Amino acid sequence: MAELAAEAGITVRTVRFYRERGLIPPPRREGRIAWYDEHHLARLRTIAALLERGHTLNGIAELADAFEKGRDVGELLGLGEPTEEQPVRLTPEELADHFAGEVTPENLVAALDLGYLGTDGDELVHISRRLLDASSTLVRKGVPLAAVLEAGQRVREHADALAELFVTVLRDHVPATAETDLDELRPVAKAVVEAELSMALDRRLKQP
């Protein structure tokens, strides 16, 4: 613990306090010896960075709890499944920079539940570079992150319904013996959705 405190630039008493509050995980024990590692040091540095950004210890404790309960990155990405999205690895500090003032425990838990975020040690993994950029743009334009996440949940529901529609149509009408792989028709489905959404936005924006 003394070595960990020295590396983190804090006192042993502070490390012990953070441990008692559940802000850092317990050490690995071998007999009477407690071993701390880079994982603990990274967590202490994250705590320091969050404190500098004005977060309270209670808020940081909730964030730490959300980390521990978050989806594992393997579960989030569905390893082995095809995807066109580029995942983004982020430290909590980098995430806070994307959504200044909006990375609350409640929003973080909502993003974990939605599947936008997963955890990998002390790193966060966002499922999609495009979704991350879009979300941060909306927040910079003044849309609360909570509203962005709520809208994301509704979009997810509609997207799942559209995907189910396309897959059903293709499986019903494209013979199983056809040379065309269903995955090759993804661009067609995306083109239809993009065109329909574009026209829907035109109609909506013309309304008074």
C-alpha positions in Angstrom: 0.0 0.0 0.0 2.9 2.4 0.8 4.4 1.7 -2.6 1.1 2.3 -4.3 0.6 5.6 -2.4 4.0 6.8 -3.4 3.4 6.0 -7.1 0.1 7.8 -7.0 1.5 10.8 -5.1 -0.9 10.5 -2.2 -0.8 9.3 1.4 -1.3 5.8 2.7 -4.2 7.1 4.7 -5.9 8.3 1.5 -5.4 5.0 -0.2 -6.9 3.2 2.8 -9.8 5.7 2.8 -10.5 5.1 -0.9 -10.3 1.3 -0.3 -12.8 1.6 2.6 -15.2 3.6 0.4 -15.0 1.0 -2.4 -13.3 3.4 -4.8 -10.6 0.9 -5.6 -10.9 -2.9 -5.6 -9.3 -5.0 -2.9 -5.7 -6.1 -3.4 -4.5 -9.7 -4.3 -3.4 -11.4 -1.1 -0.7 -13.9 -0.6 -0.7 -14.8 3.1 -0.2 -11.6 5.0 1.0 -9.7 1.9 -1.4 -7.5 -0.1 -0.4 -6.9 -3.7 -1.6 -3.8 -5.6 -1.0 -3.5 -9.4 -1.3 -1.2 -12.3 -5.0 -1.6 -12.2 -5.1 0.0 -8.8 -2.7 2.8 -9.8 -4.8 3.6 -12.9 -8.0 3.8 -10.7 -6.2 6.2 -8.3 -5.1 8.4 -11.1 -8.7 8.4 -12.5 -10.0 9.4 -9.1 -7.5 12.3 -9.0 -8.5 13.5 -12.5 -12.2 13.4 -11.7 -11.7 15.3 -8.4 -9.9 18.0 -10.4 -12.9 18.2 -12.7 -15.2 18.9 -9.7 -16.7 15.5 -9.1 -17.5 14.6 -5.5 -16.3 11.4 -3.8 -19.9 10.2 -3.7 -20.2 10.7 -7.4 -16.9 9.0 -8.1 -18.0 6.0 -5.9 -21.2 5.7 -8.0 -19.0 5.8 -11.2 -16.7 3.1 -9.8 -19.8 1.0 -9.0 -21.0 1.5 -12.6 -17.6 0.4 -13.8 -17.7 -2.8 -11.8 -21.3 -3.6 -13.0 -20.7 -2.6 -16.6 -20.8 -4.9 -19.6 -17.6 -6.7 -20.4 -16.1 -5.4 -23.6 -16.4 -8.9 -25.2 -20.1 -9.0 -24.4 -20.5 -5.5 -25.8 -18.8 -6.1 -29.1 -20.2 -9.5 -29.7 -16.8 -11.0 -30.6 -16.9 -13.0 -33.8 -19.9 -11.2 -35.2 -19.6 -8.9 -38.3 -19.7 -5.2 -37.7 -19.0 -2.0 -39.6 -18.6 0.1 -36.5 -15.2 1.1 -35.1 -15.1 0.8 -31.3 -13.3 3.5 -29.4 -11.3 3.0 -26.2 -11.5 5.8 -23.7 -10.3 6.6 -20.2 -12.9 8.2 -17.9 -11.1 11.5 -18.3 -11.3 11.3 -22.1 -15.0 10.5 -21.9 -15.5 13.5 -19.6 -13.7 15.6 -22.3 -16.2 14.5 -24.9 -19.2 15.3 -22.7 -18.0 18.1 -20.5 -20.1 18.3 -17.3 -22.6 15.6 -18.5 -20.8 12.4 -17.5 -22.8 11.8 -14.3 -23.2 8.4 -12.7 -26.8 8.3 -14.0 -25.8 9.0 -17.6 -22.9 6.5 -17.4 -25.2 3.7 -16.1 -27.7 4.6 -18.8 -25.0 4.3 -21.5 -23.8 1.0 -20.1 -27.4 -0.3 -20.0 -28.0 0.8 -23.6 -24.9 -0.9 -24.8 -23.1 2.2 -25.9 -20.3 1.6 -23.4 -18.5 -1.5 -22.1 -15.6 -1.9 -19.6 -12.2 -3.3 -20.0 -10.2 -2.9 -16.8 -10.0 0.8 -16.2 -10.9 1.7 -19.8 -14.2 2.3 -21.3 -15.0 1.1 -24.8 -17.6 2.9 -26.9 -19.3 0.6 -29.3 -19.1 3.1 -32.3 -17.0 6.0 -33.3 -19.9 7.4 -35.4 -22.3 7.2 -32.4 -19.7 8.8 -30.1 -19.1 11.7 -32.5 -22.8 12.2 -33.1 -23.6 12.1 -29.4 -20.9 14.5 -28.4 -22.0 16.9 -31.3 -25.5 16.9 -30.0 -24.3 17.7 -26.4 -22.1 20.5 -27.7 -25.2 21.9 -29.4 -27.0 22.0 -26.1 -28.9 18.8 -26.0 -28.6 17.2 -22.5 -26.7 13.8 -22.6 -29.7 12.2 -20.7 -32.0 13.3 -23.6 -29.5 12.0 -26.2 -29.3 8.6 -24.4 -33.1 8.4 -24.1 -33.4 9.2 -27.9 -30.7 6.5 -28.5 -32.9 3.9 -26.8 -35.8 4.8 -29.0 -33.7 4.8 -32.1 -32.3 1.4 -31.1 -35.9 0.0 -30.8 -36.8 1.3 -34.3 -33.5 0.1 -35.8 -34.1 -3.4 -34.4 -37.6 -3.5 -35.9 -36.2 -2.3 -39.3 -33.4 -4.9 -39.2 -36.0 -7.6 -38.4 -38.1 -6.5 -41.4 -35.3 -6.6 -43.9 -33.9 -9.9 -42.7 -37.4 -11.5 -42.8 -38.1 -10.2 -46.3 -34.7 -11.4 -47.6 -35.0 -14.8 -46.0 -38.5 -15.3 -47.3 -37.7 -14.3 -50.9 -34.0 -15.0 -51.4 -33.5 -18.8 -51.9 -31.1 -20.4 -49.5 -29.2 -21.8 -52.5 -28.6 -18.3 -53.9 -25.0 -17.3 -54.4 -25.7 -13.8 -52.9 -24.9 -13.8 -49.2 -27.5 -11.9 -47.2 -24.8 -9.9 -45.6 -23.9 -8.5 -49.1 -27.4 -6.8 -49.1 -26.6 -4.7 -46.0 -25.8 -1.7 -48.2 -29.2 -2.0 -49.9 -31.0 -2.0 -46.5 -28.9 1.0 -45.3 -29.6 2.9 -48.5 -33.4 2.4 -48.1 -33.4 3.5 -44.5 -31.1 6.6 -45.2 -33.3 7.7 -48.1 -36.6 7.3 -46.1 -35.1 9.1 -43.1 -33.9 11.9 -45.3 -37.4 12.4 -46.8 -39.0 12.1 -43.4 -36.8 14.9 -42.1 -37.7 17.0 -45.2 -41.4 16.5 -44.4 -40.9 17.2 -40.7 -38.8 20.4 -41.2 -41.3 21.9 -43.6 -44.0 21.7 -40.9 -44.7 24.9 -39.0 
